[in-house]
Amino acid sequence: MLYGLVVSLFVFVCIILILVIMVQQGKGGGIGFGGMGGGSQMLFGGSGGQDLFQKITWVLGTIFIFGSLGLTTWKAYDSKTSLYLRRPAYQYPTRHASEPTPVTQPESN
């Protein structure tokens, strides 16, 4: 139940992250225009201070990364201790040494 609640919160964070990214305005140019070096804009905040949407994006992105790692680790741990994995698989019955081996007579023509 707790895992389902955490996954629901994680999905909510993902949806909010998508919406915040879509609301932001482009700064123009970006990495694709003007070459990689000597541009007027640096990759991480070279144009001055960050606005509110950029800060929210960084926080939600961090929650997304650590949340996905945490949920993956949690699920991997649960699958190792699951009752379904500890249950032995069906085993075919085997003959014990004390049981006699059935003898078949060869057919004569």
N, C-alpha and C positions, 0 to 999 in steps of 0.2 A: 504494500500500500504506500509506503514512504517512497519507494522507487518511482511509482507512478506519479506521485505528487511532484517529485523533483524533475521528472521528465516533462510534465506539464509546464512547470515554471521555465524549464529550458526552452521549450517550444515557444512560449510567450516571449522570452528574451530574444529568440531568433526572429520572430515576427517584428518586434519593436526595432531590432537592429536593421532589418531590411527597410522598414519605413523611414527610419532616420537617415539612412544612406540615400534613399531616393529623394528626400526633401532637400538635401544639401545642394547648393549651387556649385557648378564647376568653377575652378579657378582659372580656366583658360590654359591652353597649351598642354600642360601636364607633362608626362614623360615622353609621349610620342612626338611632340613638336619641339623644335629648338635644340635638339641634341641633348645628350646626357650631361655634358659638362659645361659650366659657365652660364647656365640658364638664370633667368631672373628669379626663379622659384626653386627652393630646395625641396627635397622629398618630404621631410618631416618638419613642417612649420617654419620654413624660411621666409615666409611672407609676413611675419609678425606674429601677433598673438592668435590663439585659436578662438573661434567663436563657440557658442554653447553646443551647437550640433556636432562639432568636431570632438569636443570633450566627451559628449554622450556616446559618440561612436567609439572612441578609444575605450571607455569604461565597458560598454556592451560587448565590444570585441574581445576584451580581456576576460569577461565573464563567459563568453562563448568558448574561447579556447580552453580555459581551465575547467569549465563545465563539461565539455565534451571529453576531456581527458579523465575527469573524475567519474563521469557516468560509465565510460568504457572500463575503467579499473573496477568500479563497483560491480558491473555486470559480469566481468571475468571472474571476480572473486565469488559471486553468487553461483555461477555455473560450476565452479569447482566443488562447492559444498552442497550442491543440489541433491535432493533425494532421488531424482530421476537418474542421475549419473552414477550414484552409488548402488543402485539396484542392479544385481547381476543379470546379464542377458540370459535368454532361454538356452538351456544346455540340453542337448540330446541325451537320452538315457544311454548309459554305457553298461556293458556286461562286466560283471565282477569275475574274478578268477575262480571263485568257488562254484559258479554256475557251470554246468556241463555245456560243452559246445554241441549243438545239434549235428548229428551225422546224417548225411544224405546218401542214399544208395544210388550207385550209377545205374542208369537205365540200360537195359539190354534190348537189343534189336532182334 
